[in-house]
Amino acid sequence: MLPRIWDPFQEMDDMMSRFPSVRNNSALATGFVPPLDVYETKSDVVVETLLAGVNPEEVEVSVENTMLTISGENKREHEVDEKNYYRKEVRTGTFYRQVALPAQVKEDEVHAEFENGILKITCPKVEPSKGKKVSVKVVSKKK
């Protein structure tokens, strides 16, 4: 008998299954949560995620109130019928990820590009309003 090799993905699945709120979440039970990189440039908030093997037409991206949502499905056309895997780390099924953006963005100008398995979402930032000095006349209130 071969010794059991430590599998961090299986350990994470086991740990997450102990949490009632996650255990009953069907989206997580049948899918995966893609990792994200979020960074800012002078003019944009950029979000990148690895979605290797995912058809770009199966990906939905939306932004509402500085909350970015990425969802979709990774389908396997040729799944192995015999489930006697030595190792199975490639995640398939539905995926869902939501992240708060660090700045206000122009929601109607957000665009996404998919290249070499990487989804790159560029969110143009709302330009900060310039402060305006307003003089207020102070009057005495008579009793």
C-alpha positions as CSV (number, residue, x, y, z in Angstrom):
1,M,0.0,0.0,0.0
2,L,1.4,3.4,-1.0
3,P,1.7,6.0,1.7
4,R,-0.9,8.8,1.6
5,I,0.6,12.0,0.0
6,W,-0.5,15.3,1.6
7,D,-3.0,17.0,-0.6
8,P,-3.6,20.6,0.3
9,F,-6.7,20.8,-1.9
10,Q,-8.3,17.8,-0.2
11,E,-7.4,19.2,3.2
12,M,-9.1,22.5,2.3
13,D,-12.2,20.7,1.0
14,D,-12.4,18.7,4.2
15,M,-12.0,21.8,6.3
16,M,-14.6,23.8,4.4
17,S,-17.1,20.9,4.5
18,R,-17.2,21.3,8.3
19,F,-18.6,24.8,8.1
20,P,-22.4,24.6,7.9
21,S,-22.8,27.8,5.8
22,V,-20.4,26.4,3.2
23,R,-21.5,22.8,3.3
24,N,-25.0,23.8,2.2
25,N,-23.9,26.2,-0.5
26,S,-24.6,24.3,-3.7
27,A,-22.4,26.7,-5.8
28,L,-19.3,25.8,-3.9
29,A,-20.2,22.1,-3.6
30,T,-20.3,21.7,-7.4
31,G,-17.7,24.2,-8.5
32,F,-14.8,26.3,-7.5
33,V,-13.7,29.8,-6.5
34,P,-11.1,31.2,-8.8
35,P,-8.1,33.1,-7.3
36,L,-7.9,36.9,-8.0
37,D,-5.2,39.6,-8.3
38,V,-6.6,43.1,-7.8
39,Y,-4.4,46.2,-8.3
40,E,-4.7,49.9,-9.1
41,T,-3.0,52.0,-11.7
42,K,-3.4,55.8,-11.8
43,S,-6.5,55.5,-13.9
44,D,-7.9,52.0,-13.4
45,V,-8.6,49.2,-11.0
46,V,-7.5,45.9,-12.6
47,V,-8.7,42.4,-11.7
48,E,-7.0,39.3,-13.1
49,T,-8.0,35.7,-12.6
50,L,-6.8,32.4,-14.0
51,L,-9.6,30.6,-15.9
52,A,-7.5,28.1,-17.9
53,G,-9.7,25.8,-20.0
54,V,-12.8,28.0,-19.6
55,N,-14.7,29.1,-22.7
56,P,-14.9,33.0,-22.5
57,E,-18.5,32.7,-23.7
58,E,-19.3,30.9,-20.4
59,V,-18.0,33.8,-18.3
60,E,-20.2,36.6,-16.9
61,V,-18.7,39.8,-15.4
62,S,-20.8,42.5,-13.7
63,V,-20.1,45.5,-11.5
64,E,-22.6,47.2,-9.2
65,N,-21.8,49.6,-6.4
66,T,-18.0,48.9,-6.5
67,M,-18.8,45.1,-6.2
68,L,-17.3,43.0,-9.0
69,T,-18.9,39.6,-9.7
70,I,-17.3,36.9,-11.9
71,S,-19.3,33.7,-12.6
72,G,-19.5,31.0,-15.1
73,E,-18.9,27.4,-15.8
74,N,-16.0,25.2,-16.7
75,K,-17.2,22.2,-18.7
76,R,-15.1,19.2,-19.4
77,E,-16.0,17.6,-22.8
78,H,-13.9,14.5,-22.3
79,E,-14.3,13.5,-18.6
80,V,-12.7,10.2,-17.8
81,D,-15.4,7.6,-17.1
82,E,-13.3,5.6,-14.7
83,K,-12.9,7.6,-11.5
84,N,-9.7,5.9,-10.5
85,Y,-7.7,9.2,-10.5
86,Y,-4.2,9.2,-9.0
87,R,-4.6,13.0,-8.5
88,K,-7.5,15.3,-9.5
89,E,-6.8,19.0,-8.9
90,V,-8.2,20.5,-12.1
91,R,-11.5,22.1,-11.0
92,T,-14.6,21.9,-13.1
93,G,-18.2,23.0,-12.7
94,T,-19.6,26.4,-11.9
95,F,-17.5,29.1,-10.4
96,Y,-18.4,32.3,-8.6
97,R,-16.3,35.1,-7.2
98,Q,-17.2,38.5,-5.8
99,V,-14.8,41.2,-4.6
100,A,-15.2,44.8,-3.4
101,L,-13.2,47.2,-5.6
102,P,-11.0,49.6,-3.7
103,A,-12.3,52.7,-5.6
104,Q,-15.4,54.0,-7.3
105,V,-15.4,53.0,-11.0
106,K,-17.2,54.0,-14.1
107,E,-19.4,50.9,-14.3
108,D,-20.5,51.5,-17.9
109,E,-16.9,51.6,-19.1
110,V,-15.6,48.4,-17.5
111,H,-14.2,45.9,-20.1
112,A,-12.8,42.4,-19.9
113,E,-10.2,40.6,-22.1
114,F,-9.5,36.9,-22.1
115,E,-6.1,35.8,-23.3
116,N,-4.1,32.6,-22.6
117,G,-6.4,31.5,-19.8
118,I,-6.3,34.8,-18.0
119,L,-9.3,37.0,-17.6
120,K,-8.3,40.6,-17.2
121,I,-11.0,43.1,-16.2
122,T,-10.2,46.8,-16.4
123,C,-12.4,49.2,-14.4
124,P,-11.7,52.9,-15.1
125,K,-11.8,54.9,-11.9
126,V,-14.1,57.8,-11.3
127,E,-12.1,60.9,-11.2
128,P,-12.1,62.5,-7.8
129,S,-14.0,65.7,-7.6
130,K,-12.0,68.7,-6.9
131,G,-12.8,70.5,-3.7
132,K,-14.7,73.7,-4.1
133,K,-14.5,76.4,-1.5
134,V,-17.8,77.9,-0.5
135,S,-18.1,80.9,1.7
136,V,-20.9,80.8,4.1
137,K,-22.3,84.0,5.7
138,V,-22.6,83.7,9.5
139,V,-25.5,85.6,10.9
140,S,-26.5,86.1,14.5
141,K,-29.7,84.5,15.6
142,K,-31.9,86.9,17.6
143,K,-33.9,85.7,20.6
